[in-house]
Amino acid sequence: MSFSRSFLFSLALIPTLSACQGVCVDDGVAWNQSPPEVCGNADATNTNTDTDGTVSDTMTTSTTSTTSAGVTTASTLTTGPTTGSASETETGEAPLWCVDADGDGFGDADNCMPGTPGEDPPPGYAPNGDDCDDSSADTFPGSAEKESETECMKDGDGDGWGDTEVPVGVTPGTDCDDADAATYPGAAFNEDAEACMTDVDGDGWGSEDPKPGVTPGTDCDDANAATFPGAAENEDAAACMQDEDGDGWGDARVPEGVTPGADCFDNNPDLNPGDELLFSVIDGGEVASVDLASGQVSTFANVDISMLGGEWSVISAAISPDDGLVYVSNAASSRLARMDYCDGGPPTELPPHGRSICGLIFNAEGLLFGVDSAADELVRFSPETGTELDSVKITLNGQIVNIGSCGAAYDCGEDRILITDGAQSRILSVDTVSGESKVAADIDQGSWGAVGQAYDAVNKNVLTSNGSKLYRIELDGSNNFEVVTTMSMSLNDLEFGPTCQ
């Protein structure tokens, strides 16, 4: 015998009859049985009991239903007591257990079976039939959560955006490259909040050379988060430049395709063209600035070099890109010293090296070089100890260059060391390994004595002193130059350094 659930439920609402019309019999459902007070058993219901009072039988009805996928499920309705009183208990429909071939937690709706209520599906099954492609673990409802939390989409790269090219039955998304997690709509949010672009370095700017089918951006180096349009806002708000130290000035030494800036020391935010001056260390430790407009030389700091002992005649100065300390060469006793003219602390003297150094230079890697005018050599020193590491003869066309007086500077744009050959009033670019040089500029201004030189990274040329005259010399092969100003005193060393503000 079977009944529909709604029918049984309605029967349960009908009250039992108040009297028994005959002998006590089991007439089926509770409302059709004799009252217990007549039948002589106050606990009688739709059951028979043994002498110990336990329930001996119950009545159970079954129903069946068919899912939209054509799978038949079963449900049971048990009537009868569990505590000795009349009751009916519904356990509900059996769950669907569907094959989950790809293991993504969503089952194939065409391959299901009835499950056991209250239990977990066996391995290889899911408690649903919601997967639109059970051959792909990347395809399931909500996989592309950035687009929809319910649609059955494919997200192969795990970026939360759905693939545009999908099999029949899978909802297409808007990810133009579902094999690259750095490519999706809005990846380059600084350029376009909706366009499907590639941003590998996560700076919000899209690669200018992406894969076919991906919208190009304007990031000239998408492998470096410090490189993007406007990175060096103090130089150019639109140019794609690199600013590693975040000071708003672009690195002068950059890969091909990146616009070079004017920051020779892009690893140090305290050293940049926006906060620097042209200075010279005068004998005795006075540090003076040079006004390019008027030529006025004005003392702004004082470091007591005399405390180091002996005579100090500073012939050259160079600034370290690592810590901003100024290194000076003492021509009188072949020694080096380092100082911080901003804090005015005591200088540190390094051991004698025995060289006659007319020019000091740091390159971008923090290597310290000196030009020995007596030996005509380029010498490499240890910045920590001041000791000589190695040296090489300075040559031009295979011939040793007679360095009588010199100035020296580092051209960070071309990554080269420049030496002013005072005797010939020319500038040489010297290879630090071989010592072979090339003429970078030859202005034919006679023989110079007191020579200083500093590289101007903003204008990409050099400032060179000949006594009190200050020259600006181009390095583009034109040999063009101009006398910028006549300084208020003769200087034999020049360098750009921080303003101490």
Summary of the structure (lengths in Angstrom):
residues: 501
radius of gyration: 44.4
end to end distance: 97.8
largest distance: 143.5
contacts: 1642
relative contact order: 0.06
helix: 5%
strand: 34%
